[in-house]
Amino acid sequence: MKMQSEIVVTGFKASKGTYEGVDYDSTKVYALVDMDGKGGNSIGQSTATFVFGTSETFQGYKHLAQSLPARAIAEFEMVTNGVDVKQVLVGLKFVDKKVG
């Protein structure tokens, strides 16, 4: 199942290497998300991390360094392993320049 959501992207980080014999290769996108505010113990926003492709994906967004934070339309896919459900970021299209 796919869905779209407007997000505010605050950063990107590419990672590639080997750790304890296991290869890894990813780009992480950092975006603002609202705190749930349940119980009155949280307010405002925090940053969530979404894996977005390989470290090569980062190269296509590196030019945005001076434009962040910025609004984008994110496309997410809901996936499950049969027990847990998670959102996977599969697309990102910026809609305007720097926020704030």
C-alpha positions as CSV (number, residue, x, y, z in Angstrom):
1,M,0.0,0.0,0.0
2,K,1.4,3.4,-1.0
3,M,0.5,6.8,0.4
4,Q,1.8,10.4,0.2
5,S,2.4,12.9,2.9
6,E,3.8,16.4,3.0
7,I,6.9,16.5,5.2
8,V,9.6,19.0,6.2
9,V,13.0,17.5,5.4
10,T,15.8,18.7,7.7
11,G,18.7,16.6,6.5
12,F,20.2,13.7,4.6
13,K,23.0,11.3,5.6
14,A,24.7,8.7,3.4
15,S,26.4,5.6,5.0
16,K,28.3,2.8,3.3
17,G,30.7,0.3,4.7
18,T,31.1,-3.0,6.6
19,Y,30.4,-3.5,10.3
20,E,31.3,-6.8,11.9
21,G,31.4,-8.5,8.5
22,V,28.0,-7.2,7.4
23,D,27.8,-4.7,4.5
24,Y,25.5,-1.7,4.7
25,D,24.6,1.0,2.2
26,S,21.9,3.5,2.8
27,T,20.8,7.1,2.8
28,K,18.8,8.4,5.7
29,V,16.3,11.2,5.5
30,Y,15.6,13.3,8.6
31,A,12.1,14.9,8.7
32,L,10.0,16.7,11.3
33,V,7.1,14.7,12.8
34,D,4.5,15.9,15.3
35,M,4.8,14.6,18.9
36,D,1.7,12.6,19.9
37,G,0.9,14.8,22.9
38,K,-0.7,11.9,24.7
39,G,-0.9,12.2,28.5
40,G,0.3,15.8,28.3
41,N,4.0,14.8,28.5
42,S,5.0,15.9,25.0
43,I,4.4,18.9,22.7
44,G,5.8,20.2,19.4
45,Q,7.9,18.2,16.9
46,S,10.8,15.9,16.7
47,T,12.9,14.5,13.9
48,A,12.3,11.0,12.6
49,T,14.6,9.0,10.4
50,F,13.6,7.2,7.2
51,V,15.8,5.0,5.1
52,F,15.8,6.1,1.5
53,G,17.7,4.0,-1.0
54,T,21.4,3.4,-1.1
55,S,24.3,5.9,-0.4
56,E,24.1,6.7,-4.1
57,T,20.7,8.2,-3.6
58,F,22.4,10.9,-1.4
59,Q,24.2,12.2,-4.5
60,G,21.0,13.3,-6.1
61,Y,20.1,15.5,-3.1
62,K,23.5,16.8,-2.1
63,H,22.9,20.1,-3.9
64,L,20.1,20.9,-1.4
65,A,22.5,21.5,1.5
66,Q,21.8,25.3,1.7
67,S,18.0,24.9,1.1
68,L,17.2,22.8,4.1
69,P,14.8,22.6,5.9
70,A,12.4,22.3,3.0
71,R,8.9,21.0,2.3
72,A,8.5,17.8,0.2
73,I,5.9,15.4,-0.8
74,A,7.0,12.0,0.4
75,E,5.8,8.7,-1.0
76,F,5.7,5.9,1.6
77,E,5.0,2.2,1.2
78,M,3.6,0.2,4.0
79,V,5.3,-3.1,4.4
80,T,5.1,-6.0,6.9
81,N,7.0,-9.1,7.8
82,G,3.8,-10.7,9.0
83,V,4.1,-9.2,12.5
84,D,5.3,-5.6,12.4
85,V,4.3,-2.9,10.0
86,K,6.6,-0.1,8.9
87,Q,6.6,2.8,6.5
88,V,9.4,2.8,3.9
89,L,10.2,6.1,2.1
90,V,10.2,5.3,-1.7
91,G,9.9,8.8,-3.3
92,L,10.6,12.4,-2.5
93,K,9.7,15.5,-4.4
94,F,10.5,19.0,-3.1
95,V,7.7,21.5,-3.4
96,D,9.4,24.7,-2.3
97,K,12.6,26.2,-1.0
98,K,13.8,26.6,2.5
99,V,11.2,26.6,5.3
100,G,11.3,29.4,7.9
